[in-house]
Amino acid sequence: MKSPKTPRLSSRKQPRQARSSRLVADILEAAVQVLSSEGARRFTTARVAERAGISVGSLYQYFPNKEAILFRLQADEWRQTGALLQDILADRTRPPAERLRILVRAFFRSECEEAALRLALGDAAPLYRDAPESREHRKAGVRQVLVFMREALPAARPAERARVAEVMMMTMEAVGKAVSEEGRSPAEVDRIAGVTSDMFAAYLDRLDPA
């Protein structure tokens, strides 16, 4: 039995002129609108092209399939969130515990912004989550947290730091998703972030009492 074919996620070509860049931006903007209104199951290149006011052939010049469009939207979101978290984690003017609290609050707030789009991207994830490009993005996020863990848990073994990083990331993603789906108020989101941060801090203190 053959394994399912992994869709191609890379763009066919990169825009080199302002007009081409504008066309790609229009496609992505239309994709967001279609995904938000129609959901992942009804998301097609034809609907995106129609919403963007272009032919499907023009769309295929830059994106080989719908999976490539969805992955581009997800990758853009990952980059934005990753840059935000990296700035927080790398700020050594603050102690690790304070950075962790700021990190969790920022992540939960980010998850609640444009929640409908984020949930739709989550529904679309099975279309591209096993592709090499997706795995590399996940690894990049893990590397960011591991750098922070080396500072927060200097005496821990690498395997232990990796396990802690994995648990914390899984917890943040699960709680952040739940909070965004429930439509909590900003004040409630911040309170949940505070409780989550306290649990993380207590966990780190137990592992590194010094």
N, C-alpha and C positions, 0 to 999 in steps of 0.2 A: 504493500500500500504506500503510495507516494505521500510525502508530507505536503501540507498546503504551501503554495507558492507565496513567498514573501513579497508584498507589493513594493515597487520602487518608490522611494520617498524623496529622493533628491530632485531638485528642479531640473528641467530640461536645459535651460540656459539662464544665465544671470542678466538682468537688465543693465544695459550699458549707457543708455541715454535717458534724459529726463522723461521723455514720452513713454519709454518702456517701463521706467520705474513707477510712473503714474498708473500705467495699466495694471501692473502687479498689485499696487496699493488698492486700486479699484476692485480687483478680483478678491483680494483678502477682505476688504470691507463688505463686499457682497456676500462672501462666504460666512462672515460673522452674522449677517442679517438672516441668511437662509438657515444657518445652524440654530440660531436663537428662536426663529419662528417655526421651523419645520422639524427640528430635532435631528439626531444623528441618523435615524432609520430612513428618513426621507431626503437626506442630504445627497445631492447628485451634482455632477459637473454641469449638466444641462440647466439645472435651476440656478446655479451660481452664475453661469454665463448670461442667462436671461436677466437676472437681477443686476448684473454689472453692465448690461446693454452691449454685450459683445457676442461674437460667434463662439461656439464651442472650439472651433479650430484655433482661434486666437488664444483661448485659455490654454489649450494643449501645447502651445508654443513654450509655456513656462511651467506648467504642471501636468505630469503624465497621467494622473488619475485623481480621484477624489481623496484617496488616502494621503497623497502628497500635499494637498491643500490643508487637510485637517492636521497633518503633522506640522506643517509650517505654522499654523495658528497655535498649536500646542507648544512648539519650540519657542515661538516668540514669547509666550506666557512664561515658559520656564526660564528664559533668559532674563526677563524683567524681574521675576521673583528671585532668581539666583543672584542677580546683581544687588538687589535690596538686601538679601540675607548676608551676602559676602561683605558688604559695607559694615553691617552690624557686627558680624563675627570677628572681623579684622581690626576693630577699633580697640586697641590695647590701652587706651586711656581709661577704659572702664574694666572693672574686674569681671571674670567669666560669668559669675552668677547674675550680675546686672545685665550683661550682654544677652544672656539666655532669656531673661525676662523680656527685654526689648524685642528679641527675636521672635518669641512666641506670639506676643501681641501683634507685631507687624505681620507675621504670617497669617494669623487668624483674620485680621482686618483685610488683608489681601485676598483671602479666600472668599470673603463676603462681598467684595466688590465685583460687580458683573457676575453674580452667582449663577444666573441662568446660563450664561455662556460657559462658565467653568463646568457646570453639571453636564451640559451637552457635550463638551469635550471629553468629560469622563465617560459618558456613554459611548463615545466614538473610539475610545482608547483601544478596544480589541482589534480595531482595523490596523493598528500600527505598533502596538506595544511590544511585539516580539521582534521588530526590525532592529538591525544593528544600530541605526541612528538613535532609536529610543533607548536602547541599553546604554549607549555612550552618554546620553544626557543624564540618565539615572546615576551612572558611575561618577559623573562630574559633581553631582549634588552630594554624593557620599564623601567624595574627597574633601569638599569644603568643610563638612561637619567633622571629619577625622582630624583635620588640621586644628580645629578648635578643641577637639577632645584631647589632643596631645598636650595642650596648655591647661585644660581643666582637670585632666587626670594624668599628671606627669609620671606617677609611680605605677600606673596600671599597665598590664601587658597589652601589646597591640591587639591581640584577639579579643580581650575584654573591652578595650576602647571601641573596637569595631562593632561588638555586640551591643554596647550601650548606644552608639550612634544609630544603629539600625532600629532599635526599640524606640528611641526618641523620635526618629523620623516617621516611623509607622504610626506612632501615637499622634503626632502633630497632624499628619495627613488625615487620619481617621476622625479626630475631634474637629479639625478644621472643616472637613467635609460635612459633618453632622451639623455644626454651627451654621454653615452657609445654607444648608437645606432648610433649616428651621426658621430662617428669617429673623434671627435675634437682633435686638437693638444694639447700637454701638456700645452702650454701657454694659449690657449683658455680655457681649463678646469680650470686652476687656476684663470683666470679672472671671469669665471662664479661662481666659488666657492667664490671669493671675494665679488661679488654682492650679492650672497645668504647670506653670512655671515653678510653683512651690513644690509640686511633686517631683519635678526634675531635679530641683536644687537639693531636696532631701535625699534623693537617690544618689546624686553625685557626692554629697557629703558622707554618705554611708560607705561609698566605695573608696573615698580618699579623705579619711577623717583628719589628716594633717592639714 
